[in-house]
Amino acid sequence: MEGHEHSRRVQQAAAGGDGAGIEAAFVTAAGWLTQLPWDQAAASVQFEDVAPVSAFPVVPGRRWGPGWWWSATTGRHVVHGSAAMRTQLMVLDRNPDVTGLAARPVRLLWRDTDGRVRSWVPQLFARYADGTGLLADCPSSPTAGGDGAQRARMVLEAACARVGWSYRRLEPPPPVVAANLRWLAGYRHPRNQGPPGLRAALAEAFAGLRPLADGAAAVGDPLQVLPAVYHALWCGHLTTPLDEPLHEETLVCADAERSGGGVEERLGAGGGRGRGERSGRHTR
C-alpha cells in the first residue's frame, strides 16, 4: 500500500514555473523513506537532523571518496562526497548565520515538460538562524553536471523561492581563501580555545591592529597561545583579511563588534567575517 501511495504521488507531481507540484522524499527519524508535498515538507521537516536520502557513490579509481566533516556549528559529523563539497561545508560551518547542516537530506521530484518524472538530490542543506533554509550543490566547475544540472537548477530555485528559501550552486572560494580556511578549520574544535581568561587576553593584546606572531608572544608562550589565536580567527573573535596568505606578520585585531571596526574595515580588505560571539557554540 505504501509503495502504491508513493507511486501515486510521483505521478501527480507536476512542477510549474512557480515551483508548485513538487514532492519531497526524505528519511524519517524511524528510518522510513516517506514523501510529502514540498511546501508541507519545507514547513514541517527539520532537514538539518535528517539522514541522507541516498549515499554518495564510491567510484573505483577516483582519488577522492566519501568522508566526514566534523561541524563546529552542530558538534556532529556531516558526510561529504567530494573535495568541493568539503570546502563548502567548511565555509558554511564558519558562517555565523548558519545553525544546522546536513548532506543530501531530501530528494525533490517533479514532472518535466515532456511528461517524465524527474528528481534531484541537492548535496547540502543549511539552516539559518532566521529559520529559512538553503539547498545547495557544490560543483567543481560552473559546467559540472551538464544540462541536467541546469534544468534542475531552475526547478529548485523556483521551489525554494516558493517557501522563502534559496537554492544555489556554490562557487569554490579563491584558492588563497580556501587555503586559509583549511588552516583555521584545523583549530575549529573548542579544545583549542585554551584555558579560561586566554580569550580575554587575546582581545586585549589585539585591541588594535597587530602582527599575529607579535600579539601571540605578548600573551604567552606562542606554542600554547597560537592554537587559541587560530581558533579565535575561525570563530571571528579575532579578524584578519583571508584573501592574503596567513603568516606571522599578518595584521590581526579583535572582532569589530567589540573593537570599533574590524581589520577588514581598517585595511579596506574584503575578507569574510567568521563565526562571531552571537552563536556561542565555540565558547562553551
C-alpha positions in Angstrom: 0.0 0.0 0.0 2.8 2.4 0.9 4.5 1.6 -2.5 1.3 2.3 -4.3 0.8 5.7 -2.5 4.4 6.6 -3.3 3.9 5.9 -7.0 0.6 7.9 -7.0 2.3 10.9 -5.5 5.1 10.8 -8.0 2.7 10.5 -10.9 0.8 13.5 -9.6 3.9 15.7 -9.2 4.0 18.4 -11.8 6.4 21.3 -11.4 5.0 24.5 -12.6 7.1 27.7 -13.2 6.4 28.8 -9.6 7.6 25.6 -8.0 4.2 24.2 -7.4 3.5 20.4 -7.7 6.9 19.3 -6.4 7.3 16.4 -4.0 9.9 15.9 -1.3 11.2 12.4 -0.4 13.2 12.0 2.9 14.1 9.5 5.6 12.2 9.8 8.9 13.8 9.5 12.3 12.5 6.0 12.4 14.4 5.2 9.2 11.4 5.1 6.8 11.5 6.7 3.4 8.5 8.9 3.1 7.2 11.6 0.8 5.2 14.8 1.2 4.3 17.8 -0.9 7.3 20.1 -1.0 5.6 23.0 0.7 4.5 20.8 3.5 7.9 19.2 4.0 9.7 22.5 4.0 7.4 23.8 6.7 7.5 20.7 9.0 10.7 18.7 8.5 13.9 19.6 10.3 16.2 18.7 7.4 19.3 19.5 9.4 18.5 16.4 11.5 17.7 14.1 8.7 19.9 11.3 7.4 21.0 11.3 3.8 18.2 10.1 1.4 20.9 8.4 -0.7 24.5 7.6 -0.2 27.4 9.2 -2.0 28.8 6.7 -4.6 32.2 5.2 -4.2 33.8 5.2 -7.7 36.7 2.9 -8.3 39.9 4.7 -9.4 38.7 8.1 -8.2 41.2 9.8 -5.9 38.5 11.2 -3.6 35.9 9.2 -1.8 33.1 9.9 0.7 34.3 11.3 4.0 33.1 13.1 7.2 33.3 16.7 8.2 33.1 17.5 12.0 30.9 20.6 12.2 31.8 23.2 14.8 28.3 24.6 14.3 26.4 21.4 15.4 29.1 19.3 17.1 28.2 16.4 14.7 29.7 14.9 11.6 28.3 15.6 8.1 29.1 13.3 5.3 30.6 14.7 2.1 31.3 13.2 -1.3 33.9 15.4 -2.9 36.7 17.9 -2.2 34.4 20.7 -3.5 31.7 19.7 -1.1 34.0 19.5 1.9 35.2 23.0 1.1 31.7 24.4 1.0 30.9 22.6 4.3 33.9 24.4 5.7 32.7 27.8 4.5 29.1 27.2 5.8 30.4 25.9 9.1 32.1 29.2 9.7 29.1 31.3 8.7 27.7 32.9 11.9 24.2 32.8 10.5 24.2 29.0 9.9 22.7 26.9 12.7 22.4 23.5 11.1 24.0 21.4 8.3 23.1 18.2 6.6 24.1 16.3 3.5 21.6 15.1 0.9 18.6 15.1 3.2 15.9 15.4 0.6 15.1 14.3 -2.9 12.8 16.6 -4.9 10.6 15.1 -7.6 8.6 16.8 -10.4 7.1 16.1 -13.8 9.1 17.7 -16.6 7.6 19.4 -19.6 8.0 16.2 -21.6 5.8 14.4 -19.1 8.6 12.4 -17.5 9.1 12.3 -13.7 12.4 13.9 -12.8 14.3 14.1 -9.5 17.3 15.8 -7.9 19.1 15.4 -4.6 20.9 18.6 -3.6 24.2 17.9 -1.9 23.8 20.2 1.1 21.2 21.7 3.3 21.9 24.6 5.7 19.5 26.1 8.2 19.9 29.8 9.0 19.2 31.5 12.3 16.0 33.1 11.0 14.6 29.6 10.2 15.0 29.7 6.4 16.9 27.1 4.6 19.5 26.7 1.8 19.6 23.8 -0.6 22.9 23.7 -2.5 25.1 21.8 -4.8 28.9 22.0 -4.8 30.1 21.7 -8.4 33.8 21.7 -9.0 33.3 23.9 -12.1 30.3 26.0 -13.4 29.6 23.5 -16.1 29.7 20.4 -13.9 26.6 18.2 -14.1 25.8 19.3 -17.7 22.3 20.2 -18.9 20.5 18.0 -16.3 22.0 20.1 -13.5 21.0 23.3 -15.2 17.4 22.1 -15.7 17.3 21.0 -12.1 18.6 24.4 -11.0 15.7 26.2 -12.5 13.2 23.9 -10.8 14.9 24.0 -7.4 15.3 27.8 -7.5 11.5 28.1 -8.0 10.7 25.5 -5.4 12.9 27.2 -2.8 11.7 30.7 -3.6 8.1 29.4 -3.1 8.8 28.7 0.6 11.2 31.6 1.3 14.4 29.5 1.0 17.2 29.6 -1.6 18.9 27.2 -3.9 22.5 27.8 -5.1 25.3 26.1 -7.0 28.1 27.2 -4.7 31.2 28.5 -6.4 34.6 27.4 -5.0 36.3 30.2 -3.0 39.5 31.7 -4.3 42.5 29.3 -3.7 44.1 31.6 -1.1 40.9 32.0 0.9 40.3 28.2 0.8 43.8 27.5 2.0 43.5 30.0 4.9 40.1 28.5 5.9 41.5 25.0 5.8 44.3 26.0 8.1 41.9 27.8 10.5 39.5 24.9 10.3 42.2 22.7 11.9 41.7 24.7 15.1 37.9 24.9 15.0 37.3 22.5 17.9 36.6 24.2 21.2 39.5 22.4 22.8 41.8 24.9 21.0 40.3 28.0 22.7 42.7 27.4 25.7 42.2 27.9 29.4 39.8 30.4 31.0 41.0 34.0 30.6 43.0 33.4 27.4 40.3 34.8 25.1 40.1 38.0 27.1 43.9 38.3 27.0 43.9 37.9 23.2 41.2 40.5 22.9 43.4 42.9 24.9 46.5 42.1 23.0 44.8 42.6 19.6 42.7 45.6 20.6 44.5 47.4 17.8 46.0 46.1 14.6 49.0 44.0 15.4 51.1 41.3 13.7 49.9 37.8 14.5 53.1 36.5 16.0 53.8 39.7 18.0 50.4 39.6 19.6 50.6 35.9 20.4 54.1 36.4 22.1 52.7 39.3 24.1 50.1 36.9 25.7 52.4 34.0 26.5 54.3 31.0 25.1 53.5 31.0 21.3 53.3 27.2 21.3 50.4 27.4 23.7 48.8 30.7 22.5 48.9 30.2 18.7 46.2 27.5 18.7 43.9 29.8 20.6 44.7 32.6 18.1 43.8 30.4 15.2 40.6 29.2 17.0 39.6 32.9 17.6 40.2 33.7 14.0 38.0 30.8 13.0 35.3 31.9 15.4 35.5 35.5 14.4 36.6 36.8 17.9 39.7 37.9 16.0 39.7 39.1 12.4 42.1 39.4 9.5 41.8 39.5 5.7 41.6 36.0 4.3 42.4 36.9 0.7 46.1 37.1 1.6 48.2 34.2 2.9 48.4 33.9 6.7 51.8 34.4 8.1 53.5 35.7 11.3 53.3 39.3 10.1 49.6 39.1 9.2 47.7 42.0 10.8 45.1 40.9 13.3 42.6 42.7 15.6 39.7 41.9 17.8 36.2 41.5 16.4 34.7 44.6 15.0 31.6 44.3 17.3 33.9 44.8 20.3 36.7 46.9 19.0 35.1 49.7 17.0 35.8 48.4 13.5 37.4 45.2 12.3 40.7 44.7 10.4 38.9 44.3 7.1 37.3 47.7 7.5 40.5 49.4 8.7 42.6 47.9 5.8 39.9 48.1 3.2 40.1 44.4 2.6 37.4 42.0 1.6 38.0 39.1 3.9 34.8 37.5 5.3 34.0 37.7 9.0 34.0 34.4 10.8 31.6 32.9 13.3 31.1 35.6 16.0 30.2 35.5 19.6 26.5 35.6 18.9 26.3 31.9 18.2 28.0 30.9 21.5 28.8 27.4 20.2 32.6 28.0 20.3 32.9 29.3 23.8 31.5 26.5 25.9 
